[in-house]
Amino acid sequence: MSQPVLVTETTALLDALNGQRDHVLGCLEGLPEDALRRPVLPSGWTCLGLVQHLALDVERFWFRAVVAGEKVHLESGAGAWQVTADTPAEAVFDLYRQEIERANAIVADRPLDSAAEWWPEEVFPGLPAQDLRRTILHVITETSVHAGHLDAVRELIDGTTWLILTE
């Protein structure tokens, strides 16, 4: 019997997060551009809008702005969900991949108990700042929830399912 491989907590958290990020990208693979831009649910968001939201409101906001204290452009309101007609789908996917790469570099450079460099008190009044560990857990949760949204929408669009385990 082989011995289990011991991994650090940071590696375990990033593995879980990267699995959800891969799910987001993988469940949309092969969808034509018109389907990526079409609202399917009554709330009106599109698959591309959700991926852009993950890039800007999740990866960029939490890791670059909050954790690293980087002064980056942040969208207000529902701005991150709006993808212009002249923005190619691949540009949105590339933006998400770039933000993931930057986020992973930020995580690799800090201990899990490090404090946020910036805390948006005006967005979260009265809530204490989170350390990096709690931020990663938050992003895992948010990304997982949105991956589930994309699963449901993809199935409604063309019947494709990401992973169904039944017996």
Secondary structure, 3 states (H helix, E strand, C coil): CCCCCCCCHHHHHHHHHHHHHHHHHHHHCCCCHHHHHCCCCCCCCCHHHHHHHHHHHHHHHHHHHHHCCCCCCCCCCCHHHCCCCCCCHHHHHHHHHHHHHHHHHHHHCCCCCCECCCCCCCCCCCCCCCEHHHHHHHHHHHHHHHHHHHHHHHHHHHCCCCCCCCC
